[in-house]
Amino acid sequence: MDIASLSTSLSQSSLSQAVGIKVLSLSKDMAEQQGQQLAEMLKQAPHPTLGSTLDIRA
C-alpha cells in the first residue's frame, strides 16, 4: 500500500469517527431535552399525586 492511499484511508476513518461522535452527541442532547420536558410535564399534572407511583404488579 502506498502512502497516498494509506493517508486517504486514515482520513476517511477519522472523518467517519468524527461524524459518529457528533451524531451521538446530538442524540444525547435530544434525550436530555426530552427528559427535561417529561419532568416538567409531570410537574404540571392536574392531580398532585398523578404519576408519583407506578403499579407494576401483573
PDB file as gemmi writes it, atoms N, CA and C in Angstrom:
CRYST1    1.000    1.000    1.000  90.00  90.00  90.00 P 1                      
ATOM      1  N   MET A   1       0.858  -1.175   0.000  1.00  0.00           N  
ATOM      2  CA  MET A   1       0.000   0.000   0.000  1.00  0.00           C  
ATOM      3  C   MET A   1       0.900   1.233   0.000  1.00  0.00           C  
ATOM      4  N   ASP A   2       0.600   2.144  -0.855  1.00  0.00           N  
ATOM      5  CA  ASP A   2       1.430   3.352  -0.912  1.00  0.00           C  
ATOM      6  C   ASP A   2       0.958   4.387   0.110  1.00  0.00           C  
ATOM      7  N   ILE A   3       1.753   5.397   0.301  1.00  0.00           N  
ATOM      8  CA  ILE A   3       1.496   6.406   1.331  1.00  0.00           C  
ATOM      9  C   ILE A   3       0.230   7.208   1.030  1.00  0.00           C  
ATOM     10  N   ALA A   4      -0.036   7.510  -0.222  1.00  0.00           N  
ATOM     11  CA  ALA A   4      -1.223   8.300  -0.581  1.00  0.00           C  
ATOM     12  C   ALA A   4      -2.499   7.555  -0.227  1.00  0.00           C  
ATOM     13  N   SER A   5      -2.573   6.282  -0.548  1.00  0.00           N  
ATOM     14  CA  SER A   5      -3.795   5.530  -0.238  1.00  0.00           C  
ATOM     15  C   SER A   5      -3.934   5.304   1.265  1.00  0.00           C  
ATOM     16  N   LEU A   6      -2.828   5.124   1.954  1.00  0.00           N  
ATOM     17  CA  LEU A   6      -2.861   4.990   3.406  1.00  0.00           C  
ATOM     18  C   LEU A   6      -3.360   6.280   4.047  1.00  0.00           C  
ATOM     19  N   SER A   7      -2.888   7.399   3.570  1.00  0.00           N  
ATOM     20  CA  SER A   7      -3.319   8.694   4.080  1.00  0.00           C  
ATOM     21  C   SER A   7      -4.810   8.908   3.847  1.00  0.00           C  
ATOM     22  N   THR A   8      -5.286   8.563   2.666  1.00  0.00           N  
ATOM     23  CA  THR A   8      -6.707   8.706   2.344  1.00  0.00           C  
ATOM     24  C   THR A   8      -7.551   7.814   3.234  1.00  0.00           C  
ATOM     25  N   SER A   9      -7.098   6.595   3.444  1.00  0.00           N  
ATOM     26  CA  SER A   9      -7.824   5.649   4.287  1.00  0.00           C  
ATOM     27  C   SER A   9      -7.918   6.152   5.729  1.00  0.00           C  
ATOM     28  N   LEU A  10      -6.814   6.647   6.255  1.00  0.00           N  
ATOM     29  CA  LEU A  10      -6.811   7.177   7.620  1.00  0.00           C  
ATOM     30  C   LEU A  10      -7.701   8.415   7.740  1.00  0.00           C  
ATOM     31  N   SER A  11      -7.695   9.248   6.737  1.00  0.00           N  
ATOM     32  CA  SER A  11      -8.525  10.443   6.741  1.00  0.00           C  
ATOM     33  C   SER A  11     -10.006  10.076   6.738  1.00  0.00           C  
ATOM     34  N   GLN A  12     -10.379   9.089   5.929  1.00  0.00           N  
ATOM     35  CA  GLN A  12     -11.772   8.652   5.870  1.00  0.00           C  
ATOM     36  C   GLN A  12     -12.195   8.034   7.194  1.00  0.00           C  
ATOM     37  N   SER A  13     -11.309   7.285   7.794  1.00  0.00           N  
ATOM     38  CA  SER A  13     -11.600   6.670   9.090  1.00  0.00           C  
ATOM     39  C   SER A  13     -11.806   7.747  10.160  1.00  0.00           C  
ATOM     40  N   SER A  14     -10.957   8.746  10.138  1.00  0.00           N  
ATOM     41  CA  SER A  14     -11.060   9.841  11.094  1.00  0.00           C  
ATOM     42  C   SER A  14     -12.363  10.618  10.903  1.00  0.00           C  
ATOM     43  N   LEU A  15     -12.730  10.864   9.669  1.00  0.00           N  
ATOM     44  CA  LEU A  15     -13.974  11.574   9.383  1.00  0.00           C  
ATOM     45  C   LEU A  15     -15.178  10.753   9.837  1.00  0.00           C  
ATOM     46  N   SER A  16     -15.149   9.471   9.568  1.00  0.00           N  
ATOM     47  CA  SER A  16     -16.241   8.591   9.978  1.00  0.00           C  
ATOM     48  C   SER A  16     -16.406   8.593  11.499  1.00  0.00           C  
ATOM     49  N   GLN A  17     -15.298   8.557  12.207  1.00  0.00           N  
ATOM     50  CA  GLN A  17     -15.342   8.582  13.664  1.00  0.00           C  
ATOM     51  C   GLN A  17     -15.882   9.926  14.165  1.00  0.00           C  
ATOM     52  N   ALA A  18     -15.466  11.020  13.567  1.00  0.00           N  
ATOM     53  CA  ALA A  18     -15.938  12.345  13.976  1.00  0.00           C  
ATOM     54  C   ALA A  18     -17.441  12.489  13.737  1.00  0.00           C  
ATOM     55  N   VAL A  19     -17.924  11.971  12.620  1.00  0.00           N  
ATOM     56  CA  VAL A  19     -19.359  12.032  12.328  1.00  0.00           C  
ATOM     57  C   VAL A  19     -20.127  11.195  13.337  1.00  0.00           C  
ATOM     58  N   GLY A  20     -19.635  10.021  13.659  1.00  0.00           N  
ATOM     59  CA  GLY A  20     -20.288   9.163  14.647  1.00  0.00           C  
ATOM     60  C   GLY A  20     -20.382   9.833  16.005  1.00  0.00           C  
ATOM     61  N   ILE A  21     -19.324  10.475  16.423  1.00  0.00           N  
ATOM     62  CA  ILE A  21     -19.311  11.170  17.712  1.00  0.00           C  
ATOM     63  C   ILE A  21     -20.310  12.320  17.707  1.00  0.00           C  
ATOM     64  N   LYS A  22     -20.387  13.058  16.611  1.00  0.00           N  
ATOM     65  CA  LYS A  22     -21.324  14.182  16.514  1.00  0.00           C  
ATOM     66  C   LYS A  22     -22.764  13.691  16.581  1.00  0.00           C  
ATOM     67  N   VAL A  23     -23.065  12.590  15.888  1.00  0.00           N  
ATOM     68  CA  VAL A  23     -24.426  12.035  15.908  1.00  0.00           C  
ATOM     69  C   VAL A  23     -24.785  11.577  17.320  1.00  0.00           C  
ATOM     70  N   LEU A  24     -23.859  10.921  18.004  1.00  0.00           N  
ATOM     71  CA  LEU A  24     -24.118  10.501  19.379  1.00  0.00           C  
ATOM     72  C   LEU A  24     -24.328  11.701  20.299  1.00  0.00           C  
ATOM     73  N   SER A  25     -23.573  12.758  20.079  1.00  0.00           N  
ATOM     74  CA  SER A  25     -23.719  13.967  20.885  1.00  0.00           C  
ATOM     75  C   SER A  25     -25.094  14.599  20.677  1.00  0.00           C  
ATOM     76  N   LEU A  26     -25.532  14.666  19.423  1.00  0.00           N  
ATOM     77  CA  LEU A  26     -26.853  15.221  19.129  1.00  0.00           C  
ATOM     78  C   LEU A  26     -27.950  14.355  19.745  1.00  0.00           C  
ATOM     79  N   SER A  27     -27.780  13.052  19.685  1.00  0.00           N  
ATOM     80  CA  SER A  27     -28.753  12.128  20.255  1.00  0.00           C  
ATOM     81  C   SER A  27     -28.831  12.298  21.773  1.00  0.00           C  
ATOM     82  N   LYS A  28     -27.679  12.444  22.422  1.00  0.00           N  
ATOM     83  CA  LYS A  28     -27.632  12.640  23.869  1.00  0.00           C  
ATOM     84  C   LYS A  28     -28.324  13.947  24.260  1.00  0.00           C  
ATOM     85  N   ASP A  29     -28.047  15.011  23.522  1.00  0.00           N  
ATOM     86  CA  ASP A  29     -28.675  16.301  23.803  1.00  0.00           C  
ATOM     87  C   ASP A  29     -30.195  16.217  23.659  1.00  0.00           C  
ATOM     88  N   MET A  30     -30.657  15.515  22.626  1.00  0.00           N  
ATOM     89  CA  MET A  30     -32.086  15.373  22.404  1.00  0.00           C  
ATOM     90  C   MET A  30     -32.739  14.570  23.533  1.00  0.00           C  
ATOM     91  N   ALA A  31     -32.077  13.509  23.991  1.00  0.00           N  
ATOM     92  CA  ALA A  31     -32.612  12.696  25.080  1.00  0.00           C  
ATOM     93  C   ALA A  31     -32.688  13.513  26.377  1.00  0.00           C  
ATOM     94  N   GLU A  32     -31.683  14.329  26.636  1.00  0.00           N  
ATOM     95  CA  GLU A  32     -31.703  15.178  27.826  1.00  0.00           C  
ATOM     96  C   GLU A  32     -32.857  16.180  27.759  1.00  0.00           C  
ATOM     97  N   GLN A  33     -33.063  16.768  26.599  1.00  0.00           N  
ATOM     98  CA  GLN A  33     -34.139  17.738  26.424  1.00  0.00           C  
ATOM     99  C   GLN A  33     -35.495  17.068  26.607  1.00  0.00           C  
ATOM    100  N   GLN A  34     -35.676  15.881  26.060  1.00  0.00           N  
ATOM    101  CA  GLN A  34     -36.942  15.172  26.210  1.00  0.00           C  
ATOM    102  C   GLN A  34     -37.180  14.783  27.665  1.00  0.00           C  
ATOM    103  N   GLY A  35     -36.120  14.418  28.373  1.00  0.00           N  
ATOM    104  CA  GLY A  35     -36.238  14.095  29.792  1.00  0.00           C  
ATOM    105  C   GLY A  35     -36.672  15.305  30.607  1.00  0.00           C  
ATOM    106  N   GLN A  36     -36.114  16.459  30.301  1.00  0.00           N  
ATOM    107  CA  GLN A  36     -36.496  17.682  30.996  1.00  0.00           C  
ATOM    108  C   GLN A  36     -37.946  18.043  30.707  1.00  0.00           C  
ATOM    109  N   GLN A  37     -38.363  17.858  29.457  1.00  0.00           N  
ATOM    110  CA  GLN A  37     -39.749  18.148  29.093  1.00  0.00           C  
ATOM    111  C   GLN A  37     -40.704  17.198  29.798  1.00  0.00           C  
ATOM    112  N   LEU A  38     -40.340  15.931  29.914  1.00  0.00           N  
ATOM    113  CA  LEU A  38     -41.182  14.959  30.606  1.00  0.00           C  
ATOM    114  C   LEU A  38     -41.300  15.310  32.085  1.00  0.00           C  
ATOM    115  N   ALA A  39     -40.196  15.687  32.710  1.00  0.00           N  
ATOM    116  CA  ALA A  39     -40.231  16.078  34.119  1.00  0.00           C  
ATOM    117  C   ALA A  39     -41.117  17.306  34.315  1.00  0.00           C  
ATOM    118  N   GLU A  40     -41.016  18.259  33.417  1.00  0.00           N  
ATOM    119  CA  GLU A  40     -41.856  19.462  33.501  1.00  0.00           C  
ATOM    120  C   GLU A  40     -43.327  19.107  33.310  1.00  0.00           C  
ATOM    121  N   MET A  41     -43.602  18.214  32.385  1.00  0.00           N  
ATOM    122  CA  MET A  41     -44.976  17.802  32.135  1.00  0.00           C  
ATOM    123  C   MET A  41     -45.562  17.104  33.362  1.00  0.00           C  
ATOM    124  N   LEU A  42     -44.763  16.283  34.051  1.00  0.00           N  
ATOM    125  CA  LEU A  42     -45.256  15.599  35.244  1.00  0.00           C  
ATOM    126  C   LEU A  42     -45.512  16.583  36.384  1.00  0.00           C  
ATOM    127  N   LYS A  43     -44.728  17.658  36.438  1.00  0.00           N  
ATOM    128  CA  LYS A  43     -44.948  18.670  37.474  1.00  0.00           C  
ATOM    129  C   LYS A  43     -46.265  19.404  37.259  1.00  0.00           C  
ATOM    130  N   GLN A  44     -46.695  19.514  36.009  1.00  0.00           N  
ATOM    131  CA  GLN A  44     -47.915  20.253  35.686  1.00  0.00           C  
ATOM    132  C   GLN A  44     -49.137  19.346  35.614  1.00  0.00           C  
ATOM    133  N   ALA A  45     -49.042  18.137  36.146  1.00  0.00           N  
ATOM    134  CA  ALA A  45     -50.160  17.188  36.109  1.00  0.00           C  
ATOM    135  C   ALA A  45     -51.352  17.772  36.864  1.00  0.00           C  
ATOM    136  N   PRO A  46     -52.573  17.478  36.422  1.00  0.00           N  
ATOM    137  CA  PRO A  46     -53.753  18.051  37.058  1.00  0.00           C  
ATOM    138  C   PRO A  46     -53.971  17.579  38.494  1.00  0.00           C  
ATOM    139  N   HIS A  47     -53.497  16.430  38.855  1.00  0.00           N  
ATOM    140  CA  HIS A  47     -53.653  15.916  40.215  1.00  0.00           C  
ATOM    141  C   HIS A  47     -52.268  15.831  40.837  1.00  0.00           C  
ATOM    142  N   PRO A  48     -52.100  16.287  42.090  1.00  0.00           N  
ATOM    143  CA  PRO A  48     -50.754  16.371  42.674  1.00  0.00           C  
ATOM    144  C   PRO A  48     -50.032  15.022  42.809  1.00  0.00           C  
ATOM    145  N   THR A  49     -50.768  13.912  42.954  1.00  0.00           N  
ATOM    146  CA  THR A  49     -50.092  12.619  43.098  1.00  0.00           C  
ATOM    147  C   THR A  49     -50.056  11.829  41.799  1.00  0.00           C  
ATOM    148  N   LEU A  50     -50.618  12.373  40.749  1.00  0.00           N  
ATOM    149  CA  LEU A  50     -50.639  11.672  39.465  1.00  0.00           C  
ATOM    150  C   LEU A  50     -49.215  11.499  38.930  1.00  0.00           C  
ATOM    151  N   GLY A  51     -48.850  10.270  38.666  1.00  0.00           N  
ATOM    152  CA  GLY A  51     -47.540   9.988  38.136  1.00  0.00           C  
ATOM    153  C   GLY A  51     -46.473   9.793  39.186  1.00  0.00           C  
ATOM    154  N   SER A  52     -46.832   9.884  40.470  1.00  0.00           N  
ATOM    155  CA  SER A  52     -45.835   9.723  41.510  1.00  0.00           C  
ATOM    156  C   SER A  52     -45.609   8.264  41.888  1.00  0.00           C  
ATOM    157  N   THR A  53     -46.547   7.386  41.525  1.00  0.00           N  
ATOM    158  CA  THR A  53     -46.382   5.968  41.814  1.00  0.00           C  
ATOM    159  C   THR A  53     -46.594   5.171  40.541  1.00  0.00           C  
ATOM    160  N   LEU A  54     -46.048   3.971  40.551  1.00  0.00           N  
ATOM    161  CA  LEU A  54     -46.155   3.109  39.384  1.00  0.00           C  
ATOM    162  C   LEU A  54     -46.492   1.710  39.881  1.00  0.00           C  
ATOM    163  N   ASP A  55     -47.633   1.181  39.443  1.00  0.00           N  
ATOM    164  CA  ASP A  55     -48.063  -0.153  39.809  1.00  0.00           C  
ATOM    165  C   ASP A  55     -47.560  -1.127  38.756  1.00  0.00           C  
ATOM    166  N   ILE A  56     -46.610  -1.990  39.143  1.00  0.00           N  
ATOM    167  CA  ILE A  56     -46.042  -2.912  38.161  1.00  0.00           C  
ATOM    168  C   ILE A  56     -46.483  -4.356  38.413  1.00  0.00           C  
ATOM    169  N   ARG A  57     -47.488  -4.535  39.265  1.00  0.00           N  
ATOM    170  CA  ARG A  57     -47.998  -5.898  39.507  1.00  0.00           C  
ATOM    171  C   ARG A  57     -48.692  -6.409  38.261  1.00  0.00           C  
ATOM    172  N   ALA A  58     -48.529  -7.697  38.005  1.00  0.00           N  
ATOM    173  CA  ALA A  58     -49.162  -8.302  36.824  1.00  0.00           C  
ATOM    174  C   ALA A  58     -50.557  -8.783  37.145  1.00  0.00           C  
TER     175      ALA A  58                                                      
END                                                                             
